[in-house]
Amino acid sequence: MEEKTIVATQESAYRPPRKPTLPEFGPGVQIPTSRPIAPTLKMLKIGESAEFPIEQLTSVQSTKNRLCRMYARQGWNADVVVNDLQYQVIVTRTA
């Protein structure tokens, strides 16, 4: 009887090249430290505001939208304003 050998070749899956997550900043440019978003927004009382660095913009917006949906029965609502001059995201609790 003839022996057959099976040779398995393993091909790696295609992986696209990684994109940098943050642009490279020049010397002297500091990135502010991030703050916890959800606990800060949950603690806001009606009329109070919280400020976040603009680097957290998408996270702040998505967390605000999630909290508005989760606490809709209690009437929880907030507004998000972006201050491009000071690189800040301001969240104000409205209800």
PDB file of N, CA, C and O in Angstrom:
ATOM      1  N   MET A   1       0.816  -1.181   0.000  1.00  0.00           N
ATOM      2  CA  MET A   1       0.000   0.000   0.000  1.00  0.00           C
ATOM      3  C   MET A   1       0.861   1.246   0.000  1.00  0.00           C
ATOM      4  O   MET A   1       1.924   1.305   0.618  1.00  0.00           O
ATOM      5  N   GLU A   2       0.391   2.180  -0.675  1.00  0.00           N
ATOM      6  CA  GLU A   2       1.121   3.420  -0.813  1.00  0.00           C
ATOM      7  C   GLU A   2       0.691   4.405   0.284  1.00  0.00           C
ATOM      8  O   GLU A   2      -0.503   4.617   0.495  1.00  0.00           O
ATOM      9  N   GLU A   3       1.636   4.985   0.957  1.00  0.00           N
ATOM     10  CA  GLU A   3       1.310   5.937   2.016  1.00  0.00           C
ATOM     11  C   GLU A   3       1.177   7.329   1.407  1.00  0.00           C
ATOM     12  O   GLU A   3       1.993   7.780   0.603  1.00  0.00           O
ATOM     13  N   LYS A   4       0.109   7.976   1.835  1.00  0.00           N
ATOM     14  CA  LYS A   4      -0.114   9.337   1.356  1.00  0.00           C
ATOM     15  C   LYS A   4       0.103  10.302   2.515  1.00  0.00           C
ATOM     16  O   LYS A   4      -0.399  10.095   3.620  1.00  0.00           O
ATOM     17  N   THR A   5       0.830  11.317   2.250  1.00  0.00           N
ATOM     18  CA  THR A   5       1.029  12.347   3.269  1.00  0.00           C
ATOM     19  C   THR A   5       0.249  13.583   2.869  1.00  0.00           C
ATOM     20  O   THR A   5       0.288  14.035   1.725  1.00  0.00           O
ATOM     21  N   ILE A   6      -0.442  14.098   3.828  1.00  0.00           N
ATOM     22  CA  ILE A   6      -1.237  15.301   3.585  1.00  0.00           C
ATOM     23  C   ILE A   6      -0.486  16.488   4.180  1.00  0.00           C
ATOM     24  O   ILE A   6      -0.168  16.507   5.369  1.00  0.00           O
ATOM     25  N   VAL A   7      -0.219  17.438   3.364  1.00  0.00           N
ATOM     26  CA  VAL A   7       0.484  18.639   3.797  1.00  0.00           C
ATOM     27  C   VAL A   7      -0.523  19.777   3.806  1.00  0.00           C
ATOM     28  O   VAL A   7      -1.086  20.140   2.773  1.00  0.00           O
ATOM     29  N   ALA A   8      -0.737  20.330   4.985  1.00  0.00           N
ATOM     30  CA  ALA A   8      -1.684  21.438   5.114  1.00  0.00           C
ATOM     31  C   ALA A   8      -0.911  22.751   5.062  1.00  0.00           C
ATOM     32  O   ALA A   8       0.029  22.973   5.824  1.00  0.00           O
ATOM     33  N   THR A   9      -1.322  23.588   4.170  1.00  0.00           N
ATOM     34  CA  THR A   9      -0.716  24.918   4.108  1.00  0.00           C
ATOM     35  C   THR A   9      -1.667  25.885   4.781  1.00  0.00           C
ATOM     36  O   THR A   9      -2.872  25.879   4.531  1.00  0.00           O
ATOM     37  N   GLN A  10      -1.118  26.688   5.610  1.00  0.00           N
ATOM     38  CA  GLN A  10      -1.949  27.635   6.354  1.00  0.00           C
ATOM     39  C   GLN A  10      -1.715  29.028   5.796  1.00  0.00           C
ATOM     40  O   GLN A  10      -0.601  29.552   5.812  1.00  0.00           O
ATOM     41  N   GLU A  11      -2.786  29.603   5.311  1.00  0.00           N
ATOM     42  CA  GLU A  11      -2.708  30.958   4.781  1.00  0.00           C
ATOM     43  C   GLU A  11      -3.281  31.902   5.825  1.00  0.00           C
ATOM     44  O   GLU A  11      -4.311  31.623   6.439  1.00  0.00           O
ATOM     45  N   SER A  12      -2.607  33.006   6.014  1.00  0.00           N
ATOM     46  CA  SER A  12      -3.114  33.967   6.982  1.00  0.00           C
ATOM     47  C   SER A  12      -4.198  34.820   6.332  1.00  0.00           C
ATOM     48  O   SER A  12      -4.143  35.123   5.140  1.00  0.00           O
ATOM     49  N   ALA A  13      -5.174  35.197   7.134  1.00  0.00           N
ATOM     50  CA  ALA A  13      -6.264  36.029   6.642  1.00  0.00           C
ATOM     51  C   ALA A  13      -5.746  37.440   6.359  1.00  0.00           C
ATOM     52  O   ALA A  13      -4.768  37.895   6.953  1.00  0.00           O
ATOM     53  N   TYR A  14      -6.422  38.109   5.447  1.00  0.00           N
ATOM     54  CA  TYR A  14      -6.025  39.477   5.099  1.00  0.00           C
ATOM     55  C   TYR A  14      -6.334  40.404   6.261  1.00  0.00           C
ATOM     56  O   TYR A  14      -7.440  40.381   6.802  1.00  0.00           O
ATOM     57  N   ARG A  15      -5.382  41.203   6.639  1.00  0.00           N
ATOM     58  CA  ARG A  15      -5.575  42.220   7.665  1.00  0.00           C
ATOM     59  C   ARG A  15      -5.208  43.563   7.062  1.00  0.00           C
ATOM     60  O   ARG A  15      -4.083  43.749   6.599  1.00  0.00           O
ATOM     61  N   PRO A  16      -6.140  44.497   7.063  1.00  0.00           N
ATOM     62  CA  PRO A  16      -5.811  45.814   6.509  1.00  0.00           C
ATOM     63  C   PRO A  16      -4.788  46.514   7.396  1.00  0.00           C
ATOM     64  O   PRO A  16      -4.721  46.240   8.594  1.00  0.00           O
ATOM     65  N   PRO A  17      -4.004  47.400   6.832  1.00  0.00           N
ATOM     66  CA  PRO A  17      -3.009  48.106   7.646  1.00  0.00           C
ATOM     67  C   PRO A  17      -3.701  48.966   8.695  1.00  0.00           C
ATOM     68  O   PRO A  17      -4.770  49.525   8.450  1.00  0.00           O
ATOM     69  N   ARG A  18      -3.085  49.064   9.851  1.00  0.00           N
ATOM     70  CA  ARG A  18      -3.662  49.863  10.929  1.00  0.00           C
ATOM     71  C   ARG A  18      -3.492  51.341  10.642  1.00  0.00           C
ATOM     72  O   ARG A  18      -2.457  51.794  10.152  1.00  0.00           O
ATOM     73  N   LYS A  19      -4.542  52.072  10.965  1.00  0.00           N
ATOM     74  CA  LYS A  19      -4.488  53.516  10.817  1.00  0.00           C
ATOM     75  C   LYS A  19      -4.152  54.119  12.170  1.00  0.00           C
ATOM     76  O   LYS A  19      -4.572  53.586  13.197  1.00  0.00           O
ATOM     77  N   PRO A  20      -3.420  55.197  12.196  1.00  0.00           N
ATOM     78  CA  PRO A  20      -3.130  55.820  13.483  1.00  0.00           C
ATOM     79  C   PRO A  20      -4.423  56.354  14.104  1.00  0.00           C
ATOM     80  O   PRO A  20      -5.273  56.903  13.404  1.00  0.00           O
ATOM     81  N   THR A  21      -4.563  56.193  15.408  1.00  0.00           N
ATOM     82  CA  THR A  21      -5.789  56.631  16.057  1.00  0.00           C
ATOM     83  C   THR A  21      -5.768  58.122  16.383  1.00  0.00           C
ATOM     84  O   THR A  21      -6.814  58.770  16.381  1.00  0.00           O
ATOM     85  N   LEU A  22      -4.620  58.654  16.655  1.00  0.00           N
ATOM     86  CA  LEU A  22      -4.515  60.081  16.938  1.00  0.00           C
ATOM     87  C   LEU A  22      -3.464  60.696  16.018  1.00  0.00           C
ATOM     88  O   LEU A  22      -2.447  60.067  15.726  1.00  0.00           O
ATOM     89  N   PRO A  23      -3.704  61.902  15.571  1.00  0.00           N
ATOM     90  CA  PRO A  23      -2.663  62.541  14.756  1.00  0.00           C
ATOM     91  C   PRO A  23      -1.453  62.861  15.629  1.00  0.00           C
ATOM     92  O   PRO A  23      -1.561  63.004  16.847  1.00  0.00           O
ATOM     93  N   GLU A  24      -0.340  62.965  14.995  1.00  0.00           N
ATOM     94  CA  GLU A  24       0.870  63.310  15.745  1.00  0.00           C
ATOM     95  C   GLU A  24       0.866  64.805  16.010  1.00  0.00           C
ATOM     96  O   GLU A  24       0.658  65.617  15.108  1.00  0.00           O
ATOM     97  N   PHE A  25       1.096  65.140  17.242  1.00  0.00           N
ATOM     98  CA  PHE A  25       1.108  66.541  17.635  1.00  0.00           C
ATOM     99  C   PHE A  25       2.539  67.031  17.724  1.00  0.00           C
ATOM    100  O   PHE A  25       3.460  66.268  18.016  1.00  0.00           O
ATOM    101  N   GLY A  26       2.705  68.298  17.470  1.00  0.00           N
ATOM    102  CA  GLY A  26       4.027  68.895  17.543  1.00  0.00           C
ATOM    103  C   GLY A  26       4.466  69.075  18.982  1.00  0.00           C
ATOM    104  O   GLY A  26       3.689  68.829  19.904  1.00  0.00           O
ATOM    105  N   PRO A  27       5.700  69.500  19.183  1.00  0.00           N
ATOM    106  CA  PRO A  27       6.192  69.699  20.548  1.00  0.00           C
ATOM    107  C   PRO A  27       5.415  70.813  21.241  1.00  0.00           C
ATOM    108  O   PRO A  27       5.069  71.824  20.630  1.00  0.00           O
ATOM    109  N   GLY A  28       5.156  70.610  22.504  1.00  0.00           N
ATOM    110  CA  GLY A  28       4.461  71.622  23.286  1.00  0.00           C
ATOM    111  C   GLY A  28       2.951  71.496  23.295  1.00  0.00           C
ATOM    112  O   GLY A  28       2.288  72.188  24.067  1.00  0.00           O
ATOM    113  N   VAL A  29       2.383  70.632  22.458  1.00  0.00           N
ATOM    114  CA  VAL A  29       0.936  70.455  22.430  1.00  0.00           C
ATOM    115  C   VAL A  29       0.577  69.331  23.392  1.00  0.00           C
ATOM    116  O   VAL A  29       1.065  68.208  23.265  1.00  0.00           O
ATOM    117  N   GLN A  30      -0.275  69.648  24.348  1.00  0.00           N
ATOM    118  CA  GLN A  30      -0.652  68.663  25.346  1.00  0.00           C
ATOM    119  C   GLN A  30      -2.090  68.232  25.134  1.00  0.00           C
ATOM    120  O   GLN A  30      -2.956  69.050  24.824  1.00  0.00           O
ATOM    121  N   ILE A  31      -2.335  66.945  25.302  1.00  0.00           N
ATOM    122  CA  ILE A  31      -3.688  66.419  25.228  1.00  0.00           C
ATOM    123  C   ILE A  31      -4.227  66.356  26.648  1.00  0.00           C
ATOM    124  O   ILE A  31      -3.598  65.743  27.511  1.00  0.00           O
ATOM    125  N   PRO A  32      -5.383  66.977  26.918  1.00  0.00           N
ATOM    126  CA  PRO A  32      -5.896  66.957  28.281  1.00  0.00           C
ATOM    127  C   PRO A  32      -6.315  65.551  28.698  1.00  0.00           C
ATOM    128  O   PRO A  32      -6.669  64.718  27.864  1.00  0.00           O
ATOM    129  N   THR A  33      -6.268  65.308  29.988  1.00  0.00           N
ATOM    130  CA  THR A  33      -6.665  64.002  30.492  1.00  0.00           C
ATOM    131  C   THR A  33      -8.169  63.835  30.347  1.00  0.00           C
ATOM    132  O   THR A  33      -8.927  64.798  30.466  1.00  0.00           O
ATOM    133  N   SER A  34      -8.589  62.609  30.092  1.00  0.00           N
ATOM    134  CA  SER A  34     -10.013  62.345  29.909  1.00  0.00           C
ATOM    135  C   SER A  34     -10.696  62.184  31.256  1.00  0.00           C
ATOM    136  O   SER A  34     -10.047  61.890  32.260  1.00  0.00           O
ATOM    137  N   ARG A  35     -12.004  62.377  31.273  1.00  0.00           N
ATOM    138  CA  ARG A  35     -12.818  62.234  32.472  1.00  0.00           C
ATOM    139  C   ARG A  35     -13.799  61.101  32.253  1.00  0.00           C
ATOM    140  O   ARG A  35     -14.151  60.811  31.110  1.00  0.00           O
ATOM    141  N   PRO A  36     -14.249  60.457  33.309  1.00  0.00           N
ATOM    142  CA  PRO A  36     -15.296  59.445  33.148  1.00  0.00           C
ATOM    143  C   PRO A  36     -16.590  60.121  32.709  1.00  0.00           C
ATOM    144  O   PRO A  36     -17.031  61.089  33.329  1.00  0.00           O
ATOM    145  N   ILE A  37     -17.192  59.614  31.650  1.00  0.00           N
ATOM    146  CA  ILE A  37     -18.334  60.308  31.049  1.00  0.00           C
ATOM    147  C   ILE A  37     -19.650  59.931  31.718  1.00  0.00           C
ATOM    148  O   ILE A  37     -20.348  60.803  32.238  1.00  0.00           O
ATOM    149  N   ALA A  38     -19.998  58.655  31.713  1.00  0.00           N
ATOM    150  CA  ALA A  38     -21.308  58.229  32.210  1.00  0.00           C
ATOM    151  C   ALA A  38     -21.543  58.610  33.669  1.00  0.00           C
ATOM    152  O   ALA A  38     -22.604  59.155  33.973  1.00  0.00           O
ATOM    153  N   PRO A  39     -20.607  58.351  34.591  1.00  0.00           N
ATOM    154  CA  PRO A  39     -20.865  58.754  35.978  1.00  0.00           C
ATOM    155  C   PRO A  39     -21.034  60.261  36.135  1.00  0.00           C
ATOM    156  O   PRO A  39     -21.846  60.724  36.936  1.00  0.00           O
ATOM    157  N   THR A  40     -20.260  61.021  35.364  1.00  0.00           N
ATOM    158  CA  THR A  40     -20.361  62.485  35.443  1.00  0.00           C
ATOM    159  C   THR A  40     -21.727  62.957  34.962  1.00  0.00           C
ATOM    160  O   THR A  40     -22.345  63.811  35.597  1.00  0.00           O
ATOM    161  N   LEU A  41     -22.211  62.404  33.830  1.00  0.00           N
ATOM    162  CA  LEU A  41     -23.507  62.824  33.298  1.00  0.00           C
ATOM    163  C   LEU A  41     -24.656  62.378  34.194  1.00  0.00           C
ATOM    164  O   LEU A  41     -25.637  63.106  34.346  1.00  0.00           O
ATOM    165  N   LYS A  42     -24.548  61.194  34.789  1.00  0.00           N
ATOM    166  CA  LYS A  42     -25.619  60.709  35.665  1.00  0.00           C
ATOM    167  C   LYS A  42     -25.761  61.568  36.913  1.00  0.00           C
ATOM    168  O   LYS A  42     -26.861  61.694  37.453  1.00  0.00           O
ATOM    169  N   MET A  43     -24.668  62.160  37.378  1.00  0.00           N
ATOM    170  CA  MET A  43     -24.697  62.970  38.604  1.00  0.00           C
ATOM    171  C   MET A  43     -25.189  64.396  38.376  1.00  0.00           C
ATOM    172  O   MET A  43     -25.432  65.121  39.340  1.00  0.00           O
ATOM    173  N   LEU A  44     -25.341  64.814  37.114  1.00  0.00           N
ATOM    174  CA  LEU A  44     -25.790  66.183  36.836  1.00  0.00           C
ATOM    175  C   LEU A  44     -27.222  66.388  37.296  1.00  0.00           C
ATOM    176  O   LEU A  44     -28.080  65.526  37.106  1.00  0.00           O
ATOM    177  N   LYS A  45     -27.464  67.523  37.894  1.00  0.00           N
ATOM    178  CA  LYS A  45     -28.826  67.922  38.245  1.00  0.00           C
ATOM    179  C   LYS A  45     -29.326  68.857  37.146  1.00  0.00           C
ATOM    180  O   LYS A  45     -28.530  69.385  36.369  1.00  0.00           O
ATOM    181  N   ILE A  46     -30.631  69.061  37.080  1.00  0.00           N
ATOM    182  CA  ILE A  46     -31.207  69.908  36.034  1.00  0.00           C
ATOM    183  C   ILE A  46     -30.601  71.304  36.106  1.00  0.00           C
ATOM    184  O   ILE A  46     -30.592  71.931  37.166  1.00  0.00           O
ATOM    185  N   GLY A  47     -30.091  71.791  34.966  1.00  0.00           N
ATOM    186  CA  GLY A  47     -29.468  73.107  34.883  1.00  0.00           C
ATOM    187  C   GLY A  47     -27.956  73.081  35.036  1.00  0.00           C
ATOM    188  O   GLY A  47     -27.296  74.060  34.689  1.00  0.00           O
ATOM    189  N   GLU A  48     -27.387  71.995  35.542  1.00  0.00           N
ATOM    190  CA  GLU A  48     -25.937  71.898  35.707  1.00  0.00           C
ATOM    191  C   GLU A  48     -25.267  71.499  34.395  1.00  0.00           C
ATOM    192  O   GLU A  48     -25.893  70.908  33.515  1.00  0.00           O
ATOM    193  N   SER A  49     -23.985  71.833  34.283  1.00  0.00           N
ATOM    194  CA  SER A  49     -23.216  71.523  33.080  1.00  0.00           C
ATOM    195  C   SER A  49     -21.942  70.789  33.444  1.00  0.00           C
ATOM    196  O   SER A  49     -21.434  70.904  34.559  1.00  0.00           O
ATOM    197  N   ALA A  50     -21.439  70.035  32.486  1.00  0.00           N
ATOM    198  CA  ALA A  50     -20.146  69.361  32.629  1.00  0.00           C
ATOM    199  C   ALA A  50     -19.354  69.605  31.354  1.00  0.00           C
ATOM    200  O   ALA A  50     -19.909  69.599  30.255  1.00  0.00           O
ATOM    201  N   GLU A  51     -18.046  69.819  31.510  1.00  0.00           N
ATOM    202  CA  GLU A  51     -17.174  70.073  30.370  1.00  0.00           C
ATOM    203  C   GLU A  51     -16.219  68.901  30.179  1.00  0.00           C
ATOM    204  O   GLU A  51     -15.696  68.335  31.139  1.00  0.00           O
ATOM    205  N   PHE A  52     -16.007  68.555  28.910  1.00  0.00           N
ATOM    206  CA  PHE A  52     -15.105  67.470  28.539  1.00  0.00           C
ATOM    207  C   PHE A  52     -14.188  67.975  27.440  1.00  0.00           C
ATOM    208  O   PHE A  52     -14.560  68.892  26.709  1.00  0.00           O
ATOM    209  N   PRO A  53     -12.981  67.391  27.301  1.00  0.00           N
ATOM    210  CA  PRO A  53     -12.121  67.775  26.180  1.00  0.00           C
ATOM    211  C   PRO A  53     -12.734  67.320  24.860  1.00  0.00           C
ATOM    212  O   PRO A  53     -13.440  66.313  24.805  1.00  0.00           O
ATOM    213  N   ILE A  54     -12.461  68.062  23.816  1.00  0.00           N
ATOM    214  CA  ILE A  54     -13.070  67.788  22.508  1.00  0.00           C
ATOM    215  C   ILE A  54     -12.646  66.424  21.957  1.00  0.00           C
ATOM    216  O   ILE A  54     -13.321  65.877  21.086  1.00  0.00           O
ATOM    217  N   GLU A  55     -11.541  65.872  22.452  1.00  0.00           N
ATOM    218  CA  GLU A  55     -11.115  64.553  22.012  1.00  0.00           C
ATOM    219  C   GLU A  55     -12.115  63.467  22.417  1.00  0.00           C
ATOM    220  O   GLU A  55     -12.104  62.376  21.848  1.00  0.00           O
ATOM    221  N   GLN A  56     -12.968  63.753  23.382  1.00  0.00           N
ATOM    222  CA  GLN A  56     -13.982  62.799  23.841  1.00  0.00           C
ATOM    223  C   GLN A  56     -15.350  63.059  23.208  1.00  0.00           C
ATOM    224  O   GLN A  56     -16.357  62.542  23.693  1.00  0.00           O
ATOM    225  N   LEU A  57     -15.403  63.842  22.148  1.00  0.00           N
ATOM    226  CA  LEU A  57     -16.677  64.263  21.557  1.00  0.00           C
ATOM    227  C   LEU A  57     -17.593  63.099  21.206  1.00  0.00           C
ATOM    228  O   LEU A  57     -18.748  63.080  21.631  1.00  0.00           O
ATOM    229  N   THR A  58     -17.107  62.134  20.443  1.00  0.00           N
ATOM    230  CA  THR A  58     -17.991  61.044  20.005  1.00  0.00           C
ATOM    231  C   THR A  58     -18.434  60.193  21.182  1.00  0.00           C
ATOM    232  O   THR A  58     -19.574  59.730  21.207  1.00  0.00           O
ATOM    233  N   SER A  59     -17.565  59.978  22.151  1.00  0.00           N
ATOM    234  CA  SER A  59     -17.950  59.206  23.326  1.00  0.00           C
ATOM    235  C   SER A  59     -18.988  59.943  24.159  1.00  0.00           C
ATOM    236  O   SER A  59     -19.923  59.330  24.674  1.00  0.00           O
ATOM    237  N   VAL A  60     -18.828  61.250  24.294  1.00  0.00           N
ATOM    238  CA  VAL A  60     -19.795  62.047  25.059  1.00  0.00           C
ATOM    239  C   VAL A  60     -21.156  62.020  24.371  1.00  0.00           C
ATOM    240  O   VAL A  60     -22.178  61.833  25.031  1.00  0.00           O
ATOM    241  N   GLN A  61     -21.180  62.203  23.060  1.00  0.00           N
ATOM    242  CA  GLN A  61     -22.452  62.205  22.335  1.00  0.00           C
ATOM    243  C   GLN A  61     -23.150  60.854  22.425  1.00  0.00           C
ATOM    244  O   GLN A  61     -24.358  60.796  22.652  1.00  0.00           O
ATOM    245  N   SER A  62     -22.408  59.776  22.250  1.00  0.00           N
ATOM    246  CA  SER A  62     -23.054  58.461  22.294  1.00  0.00           C
ATOM    247  C   SER A  62     -23.516  58.123  23.704  1.00  0.00           C
ATOM    248  O   SER A  62     -24.570  57.508  23.868  1.00  0.00           O
ATOM    249  N   THR A  63     -22.757  58.506  24.726  1.00  0.00           N
ATOM    250  CA  THR A  63     -23.177  58.257  26.110  1.00  0.00           C
ATOM    251  C   THR A  63     -24.408  59.078  26.447  1.00  0.00           C
ATOM    252  O   THR A  63     -25.321  58.582  27.107  1.00  0.00           O
ATOM    253  N   LYS A  64     -24.444  60.321  26.005  1.00  0.00           N
ATOM    254  CA  LYS A  64     -25.620  61.173  26.249  1.00  0.00           C
ATOM    255  C   LYS A  64     -26.856  60.580  25.591  1.00  0.00           C
ATOM    256  O   LYS A  64     -27.926  60.545  26.200  1.00  0.00           O
ATOM    257  N   ASN A  65     -26.721  60.109  24.342  1.00  0.00           N
ATOM    258  CA  ASN A  65     -27.862  59.503  23.652  1.00  0.00           C
ATOM    259  C   ASN A  65     -28.324  58.225  24.340  1.00  0.00           C
ATOM    260  O   ASN A  65     -29.523  57.962  24.437  1.00  0.00           O
ATOM    261  N   ARG A  66     -27.373  57.436  24.814  1.00  0.00           N
ATOM    262  CA  ARG A  66     -27.725  56.197  25.511  1.00  0.00           C
ATOM    263  C   ARG A  66     -28.464  56.495  26.813  1.00  0.00           C
ATOM    264  O   ARG A  66     -29.451  55.830  27.128  1.00  0.00           O
ATOM    265  N   LEU A  67     -27.998  57.484  27.568  1.00  0.00           N
ATOM    266  CA  LEU A  67     -28.660  57.841  28.821  1.00  0.00           C
ATOM    267  C   LEU A  67     -30.051  58.429  28.576  1.00  0.00           C
ATOM    268  O   LEU A  67     -30.974  58.180  29.352  1.00  0.00           O
ATOM    269  N   CYS A  68     -30.206  59.202  27.507  1.00  0.00           N
ATOM    270  CA  CYS A  68     -31.529  59.751  27.177  1.00  0.00           C
ATOM    271  C   CYS A  68     -32.519  58.627  26.905  1.00  0.00           C
ATOM    272  O   CYS A  68     -33.680  58.712  27.306  1.00  0.00           O
ATOM    273  N   ARG A  69     -32.074  57.585  26.233  1.00  0.00           N
ATOM    274  CA  ARG A  69     -32.964  56.443  25.949  1.00  0.00           C
ATOM    275  C   ARG A  69     -33.236  55.622  27.205  1.00  0.00           C
ATOM    276  O   ARG A  69     -34.372  55.218  27.453  1.00  0.00           O
ATOM    277  N   MET A  70     -32.197  55.377  27.994  1.00  0.00           N
ATOM    278  CA  MET A  70     -32.353  54.533  29.180  1.00  0.00           C
ATOM    279  C   MET A  70     -33.255  55.172  30.228  1.00  0.00           C
ATOM    280  O   MET A  70     -34.036  54.480  30.881  1.00  0.00           O
ATOM    281  N   TYR A  71     -33.151  56.483  30.390  1.00  0.00           N
ATOM    282  CA  TYR A  71     -33.905  57.181  31.428  1.00  0.00           C
ATOM    283  C   TYR A  71     -35.029  58.028  30.851  1.00  0.00           C
ATOM    284  O   TYR A  71     -35.401  59.048  31.431  1.00  0.00           O
ATOM    285  N   ALA A  72     -35.569  57.612  29.719  1.00  0.00           N
ATOM    286  CA  ALA A  72     -36.650  58.368  29.072  1.00  0.00           C
ATOM    287  C   ALA A  72     -37.900  58.412  29.952  1.00  0.00           C
ATOM    288  O   ALA A  72     -38.601  59.424  29.974  1.00  0.00           O
ATOM    289  N   ARG A  73     -38.187  57.335  30.671  1.00  0.00           N
ATOM    290  CA  ARG A  73     -39.374  57.318  31.545  1.00  0.00           C
ATOM    291  C   ARG A  73     -39.273  58.339  32.666  1.00  0.00           C
ATOM    292  O   ARG A  73     -40.285  58.884  33.107  1.00  0.00           O
ATOM    293  N   GLN A  74     -38.053  58.600  33.131  1.00  0.00           N
ATOM    294  CA  GLN A  74     -37.864  59.602  34.185  1.00  0.00           C
ATOM    295  C   GLN A  74     -37.762  61.012  33.617  1.00  0.00           C
ATOM    296  O   GLN A  74     -37.737  61.985  34.371  1.00  0.00           O
ATOM    297  N   GLY A  75     -37.702  61.130  32.280  1.00  0.00           N
ATOM    298  CA  GLY A  75     -37.624  62.446  31.643  1.00  0.00           C
ATOM    299  C   GLY A  75     -36.217  63.006  31.559  1.00  0.00           C
ATOM    300  O   GLY A  75     -36.045  64.212  31.381  1.00  0.00           O
ATOM    301  N   TRP A  76     -35.201  62.152  31.683  1.00  0.00           N
ATOM    302  CA  TRP A  76     -33.810  62.616  31.653  1.00  0.00           C
ATOM    303  C   TRP A  76     -33.477  63.097  30.250  1.00  0.00           C
ATOM    304  O   TRP A  76     -33.711  62.386  29.272  1.00  0.00           O
ATOM    305  N   ASN A  77     -32.924  64.314  30.149  1.00  0.00           N
ATOM    306  CA  ASN A  77     -32.522  64.853  28.852  1.00  0.00           C
ATOM    307  C   ASN A  77     -31.366  65.823  29.056  1.00  0.00           C
ATOM    308  O   ASN A  77     -31.219  66.410  30.128  1.00  0.00           O
ATOM    309  N   ALA A  78     -30.545  65.989  28.018  1.00  0.00           N
ATOM    310  CA  ALA A  78     -29.403  66.891  28.087  1.00  0.00           C
ATOM    311  C   ALA A  78     -29.093  67.417  26.690  1.00  0.00           C
ATOM    312  O   ALA A  78     -29.457  66.804  25.686  1.00  0.00           O
ATOM    313  N   ASP A  79     -28.422  68.551  26.644  1.00  0.00           N
ATOM    314  CA  ASP A  79     -27.983  69.160  25.391  1.00  0.00           C
ATOM    315  C   ASP A  79     -26.458  69.128  25.329  1.00  0.00           C
ATOM    316  O   ASP A  79     -25.781  69.289  26.345  1.00  0.00           O
ATOM    317  N   VAL A  80     -25.930  68.920  24.132  1.00  0.00           N
ATOM    318  CA  VAL A  80     -24.484  68.913  23.917  1.00  0.00           C
ATOM    319  C   VAL A  80     -24.124  70.097  23.031  1.00  0.00           C
ATOM    320  O   VAL A  80     -24.697  70.274  21.955  1.00  0.00           O
ATOM    321  N   VAL A  81     -23.179  70.900  23.484  1.00  0.00           N
ATOM    322  CA  VAL A  81     -22.689  72.043  22.721  1.00  0.00           C
ATOM    323  C   VAL A  81     -21.180  71.885  22.565  1.00  0.00           C
ATOM    324  O   VAL A  81     -20.478  71.573  23.527  1.00  0.00           O
ATOM    325  N   VAL A  82     -20.690  72.101  21.352  1.00  0.00           N
ATOM    326  CA  VAL A  82     -19.254  71.989  21.078  1.00  0.00           C
ATOM    327  C   VAL A  82     -18.677  73.393  20.951  1.00  0.00           C
ATOM    328  O   VAL A  82     -19.127  74.188  20.126  1.00  0.00           O
ATOM    329  N   ASN A  83     -17.678  73.687  21.775  1.00  0.00           N
ATOM    330  CA  ASN A  83     -16.973  74.957  21.726  1.00  0.00           C
ATOM    331  C   ASN A  83     -15.654  74.724  21.002  1.00  0.00           C
ATOM    332  O   ASN A  83     -14.688  74.244  21.596  1.00  0.00           O
ATOM    333  N   ASP A  84     -15.618  75.068  19.710  1.00  0.00           N
ATOM    334  CA  ASP A  84     -14.434  74.820  18.892  1.00  0.00           C
ATOM    335  C   ASP A  84     -13.258  75.725  19.262  1.00  0.00           C
ATOM    336  O   ASP A  84     -12.104  75.354  19.046  1.00  0.00           O
ATOM    337  N   LEU A  85     -13.532  76.882  19.805  1.00  0.00           N
ATOM    338  CA  LEU A  85     -12.447  77.805  20.137  1.00  0.00           C
ATOM    339  C   LEU A  85     -11.666  77.347  21.358  1.00  0.00           C
ATOM    340  O   LEU A  85     -10.450  77.527  21.423  1.00  0.00           O
ATOM    341  N   GLN A  86     -12.359  76.754  22.327  1.00  0.00           N
ATOM    342  CA  GLN A  86     -11.688  76.297  23.547  1.00  0.00           C
ATOM    343  C   GLN A  86     -11.508  74.780  23.568  1.00  0.00           C
ATOM    344  O   GLN A  86     -11.036  74.222  24.559  1.00  0.00           O
ATOM    345  N   TYR A  87     -11.885  74.113  22.471  1.00  0.00           N
ATOM    346  CA  TYR A  87     -11.740  72.657  22.341  1.00  0.00           C
ATOM    347  C   TYR A  87     -12.451  71.927  23.486  1.00  0.00           C
ATOM    348  O   TYR A  87     -11.871  71.066  24.148  1.00  0.00           O
ATOM    349  N   GLN A  88     -13.706  72.289  23.698  1.00  0.00           N
ATOM    350  CA  GLN A  88     -14.473  71.688  24.783  1.00  0.00           C
ATOM    351  C   GLN A  88     -15.818  71.188  24.271  1.00  0.00           C
ATOM    352  O   GLN A  88     -16.360  71.695  23.289  1.00  0.00           O
ATOM    353  N   VAL A  89     -16.337  70.182  24.964  1.00  0.00           N
ATOM    354  CA  VAL A  89     -17.690  69.691  24.759  1.00  0.00           C
ATOM    355  C   VAL A  89     -18.430  69.962  26.060  1.00  0.00           C
ATOM    356  O   VAL A  89     -18.011  69.511  27.126  1.00  0.00           O
ATOM    357  N   ILE A  90     -19.528  70.698  25.968  1.00  0.00           N
ATOM    358  CA  ILE A  90     -20.284  71.083  27.171  1.00  0.00           C
ATOM    359  C   ILE A  90     -21.633  70.382  27.128  1.00  0.00           C
ATOM    360  O   ILE A  90     -22.386  70.510  26.163  1.00  0.00           O
ATOM    361  N   VAL A  91     -21.923  69.639  28.187  1.00  0.00           N
ATOM    362  CA  VAL A  91     -23.195  68.930  28.305  1.00  0.00           C
ATOM    363  C   VAL A  91     -23.989  69.595  29.413  1.00  0.00           C
ATOM    364  O   VAL A  91     -23.517  69.716  30.543  1.00  0.00           O
ATOM    365  N   THR A  92     -25.210  70.030  29.079  1.00  0.00           N
ATOM    366  CA  THR A  92     -26.078  70.685  30.051  1.00  0.00           C
ATOM    367  C   THR A  92     -27.332  69.832  30.231  1.00  0.00           C
ATOM    368  O   THR A  92     -28.005  69.494  29.258  1.00  0.00           O
ATOM    369  N   ARG A  93     -27.635  69.494  31.461  1.00  0.00           N
ATOM    370  CA  ARG A  93     -28.840  68.694  31.750  1.00  0.00           C
ATOM    371  C   ARG A  93     -30.047  69.615  31.654  1.00  0.00           C
ATOM    372  O   ARG A  93     -30.101  70.650  32.318  1.00  0.00           O
ATOM    373  N   THR A  94     -31.022  69.234  30.819  1.00  0.00           N
ATOM    374  CA  THR A  94     -32.192  70.086  30.610  1.00  0.00           C
ATOM    375  C   THR A  94     -33.445  69.534  31.276  1.00  0.00           C
ATOM    376  O   THR A  94     -34.364  70.302  31.560  1.00  0.00           O
ATOM    377  N   ALA A  95     -33.516  68.259  31.532  1.00  0.00           N
ATOM    378  CA  ALA A  95     -34.690  67.691  32.201  1.00  0.00           C
ATOM    379  C   ALA A  95     -34.290  66.457  32.974  1.00  0.00           C
ATOM    380  O   ALA A  95     -35.134  65.827  33.611  1.00  0.00           O
TER     381      ALA A  95
END
